[in-house]
Amino acid sequence: MNNQAFIFPGQASQFVGMGKDLYENSPLAKNMFDEADALLGYKISEVMFEGTEDQLKQTSITQPSVFIHSLVSMMSKSEGAFPTAVAGHSLGEISALVAAGVLTFSDGLILVKSRADAMQLACDQNPGSMAAIVGLTDEQIESVCESITDEIVIPANYNCPGQLVISGSLAGLKLAEEKLLAAGAKRVILLQVGGAFHSPLMEPARAQLENAIHNLEFCTASCPVYQNVDAMPSTDPTILKSKLIRQLTAPVRWTQTMQNMISSGINSFVEVGGNGTVLSGFLKRIDRNIPVTSL
């Protein structure tokens, strides 16, 4: 029996021209892009199709772009396939909630816009960034972060074995880089992101996002949604809301999410949206025996 899960990427999966082929060849896709342009009040489709890499890197543009691309890809290319379970990495969790029928496409996009605006404001108030660490165990990285007490720096994304992303203040990241390299890290790669996502520096955004979430109707999920904060599944709207609120300031436990989904019987994955390589690459390092394709 094929128990197939859909997984949805977050920031860093965007690319110039995303969705243009779908817009030009699928009436359904064109309608969804037109709806998104109308909801947002500007032609985000034009930025996605013809914009620059720098434009697409702006949090307020990146997040709705990746969300729109994921859902348009799923609706126009999945050919009616229905997932056994869903999960999304960071922003992708909202895409997963729409895929499971918890939110409508329009409500999901409204929520993504609120999330992006709130995170941009938090980034302006609390400057920071993120860095990927290669070559140390999770425990070694956690130990280094815990040893830094005068700046904020924490494990943020447990992406796959051998790659953990840390998040924090610029001074905290610089201090962590020195300590991590001294501890034997092969590389410390500063990420091209707008702020210290999934850290306490996002607290102003969390409070703002909570209001936006409570203003929307969440339905019971049509399949289990595995959420970032604890890597566990739920279909209950109240639980889904609570964990989505906590997500902004908590680590993304992606490795554990994939392991739990595989343990539950998922035997194939489809990466939906983005450039189709980010989550597939992680999964190959988590369990090389599980097939993964992309839309």
N, C-alpha and C positions, 0 to 999 in steps of 0.2 A: 504493500500500500504506500502510495506517495503522499507523505505528509509534508507539504510545501509551505514555507514561511516567506512572507514578503518583508524585506528590510529596507529602511529608508535612510539615506544619508543626510548629514547636516552641512554646516559651513565647511568650506575648503573643497567641496565637490563641484563648485560652479565653473562654468567656462563660457567664453564669448561665443554667441550663436546658439546657446542652449534653447531647444524647443522650436527653432525656426523651421526645421524640416517637418515637424509635426503640424505646425500652424499652416504650412503651405499644402499639406497633403491630407489632412483630416478635418472634416467639418466640425466634429465634436471638439477637437483640440482648439480650433479657431474660436468656437463659441466660448470655451473655458478661458482662453486668453482674453477675449473681449470682455467677459464678465469680470476678470481680475483687473483689467485696466479701469473699468467703470467703478469697481469697489474701492480701488486705491486712489482714484482721482487723477491719475497720470498714466501715461503709456509705459508701464514697466516692460511690456512686450518688446518695445523698441530698444530699451536698455539691454534686455537679455539677448536680442538678436544682433544689435549693431553697436552696443556700448563698448567701453574699454575695460580692460582687466581691472584698472584702478576703480572704476565706477562699480563694478561687480563685487569688489572687496569691501565696500561700505556696508556695515551691518544692516542698515535700514533698507538696502537694496538686496544684499546677499540672501537674507532669510526668506523674504517672500519669493525671490527668484527660484531658489532651490525647492521650496514648498510647491510652487506652481508647477515647476518642471516635473516633480515626482508624481503629482496627482494627474497631470495631463498625460504623462507617460503611461501610468497605470490604466487610466480610463480608455485610452486610445490604442494600447498595444497588448494588454493582458489577455485579450480575446475571451473574456468571461471567466478566466481562471479565478477561483476563490481560494484565498490562503487559509491554511489550518491555524496559523497564528501570525502576528505581526510584531515588529519592533522598529524603533527608529533611534538613530544616534543624535542625542541632543535635540536640536530643532526638528530632526526627523521624527521625533516622537509625536509631534502634532500631525504630521503626514500619516503616521500609522493609525492615529485615532480616527482620522477621516476615512482611511481605508477600511477600518473596522466598523464604520457607521456610527461612531460615537458623536462626531461632529459633521455637519454639512461642509462642502467645499467652501462656501462663502463664509460661514462662521469660522472655519479653520483659518482662512486667509485673514479675517479680521483679527483673530487671536495672534497670528504670526506677526502682523503689523504692530499690534500692541506690544508684543514681546520684543521685537526689534527696536521700537522706539524707546521702550523702557531700558533695554540694555545699552542703547547708545547714550542715554542720559546718565546711566550708572558709570559708563566708561568715561564720560566727560568729568563726572564728579570724582571718580576713583581711578586714575590712570593705572594701567597694568597691561600684562600680556600673558602669553603661554609659551611653553617650550616642550618639545618632545625629547625624551631621554632614551638613548639607545645603548644597550650593553650592560645594564644593571638589572637586578631582580626588583620586583615591586617592593619587597621588604627593605632593600637597601635604599631605594628612593624615598620611601616613607620615613625611614630613619633620619635621612638627611633633612627632609622637610621639617620633621619634629624638632630637630636640633636648632632650627632658626626661630628664635622667639621674639626678635625685635622688628620683624617684618612679616607680612602675610605671604606665605607660599605653601601650597598644598597639592597633593595628587588630585588631578581633575578628571582625566580620561584614561581609564584602564582599557586601552584599545585592543591589545593582543599581547601574548607573551613576548617579552623583550622590548615592548614599546609602551611606556606610560608617559602621559602628558601632565606637566605641572602647570599651575596657574598662580599668579600673585602680582604683587607690586613690582615695578621695574627694579627697584633696589633689592627686593627679595629674590628675584630671578637671577640677578647678577651674583649675589652671594651664593645661591644654590648652585649655579653653574660651576663656580670655583670648587665648591665642596664635592660636587658630583664627579667632576673630572679627576679630582684628587682620589676619589673612591674607586676609580676605574671605569667610568662611563666612556664608551667609545665616541659618542657624539652628544652634544646638547644643541638642539636645533630650535632657534627662536621662530615661532610660527607667525605667519602674516595674518594676524587677527586684530580686531579693534580693541580688545580689552581682556581682563582677567576673568574669563567665563568660568562658571562652575566653581566659584570661590566666594568667600564672604564679601568680597568687594562688589558683588552683584546684589547685595541686600536691597539697595534702593529699587532695583528692577523687580525683585521678587515681590515686594509689597505692592507695586503698581500692577504687576501681572496678576496677582491674586484677585484684584478687583475685576479685571477683564474676564478672568475665568469664571468668576461667580455670576457674571452677567450673561453667560451663555448657557444654553441647554445642552447637557451631556446625556446621551442615550446609552442604554446597555450595549456593550460591544457585541458584535456578531461572532467574534472569535477572540481568544485570549490575546491581550496586549501586554507584552513584557516591557516593563518600564525601567528607566535608567537608574533610579535611586537605589533600588534593591534587587534588580534583575529578576523580579518575580512577576507572574502573570495575574491579570485581573480582567473581569468584564464589568465590574460594578462602577457606575458613574461616580459615586462619592469617593471611592478609593482612587479612581483614575484622576479625578480633580486634585485630590490631596497630594498625590505623588508628583503631578505635573507642576504644582506650585513649588514643592521642595526642590525640584530638579535644578533650578537656576543657580543655587548656592551649594549644591551637593555634587559629588563626583559622578561621572558617567561610567557605570560598571558594565562596559560592553563585553569584555571577555567573559564575565560571569553570566551575562545575558545569553550569549551564544551557547555556552556550556549547558545552561539550564534548558534551553530550547532543544538542544540535541538530546539531552537526557530524557526529555519528555516525549521523544519519539519523532521530532522533526528530522527528516532525512534529506531535504534539499532546500536551498535558499534561492531567492530571486532578489537582486539588488535593484530597486526601482528609483530611477531618476539620477540626477547628477552625471558625473562622467563615467559611472559604472565600474569604477576600479577601487574606490577607497575601502568600502566595507568588504568587498570580495577579497581584497588583499589581506585585511585583518583576519577574515575567516580561514583563509588558507594557512595562516600561522596558528590559528586556534585548533583547527582539526582539518588536516589536509585530505581526509577521506570523504568529507561531505561535499557533494557537488554544489556549485554556486554559479548562476548565470546572471545576466543583467538585461534590463529593458532599456 
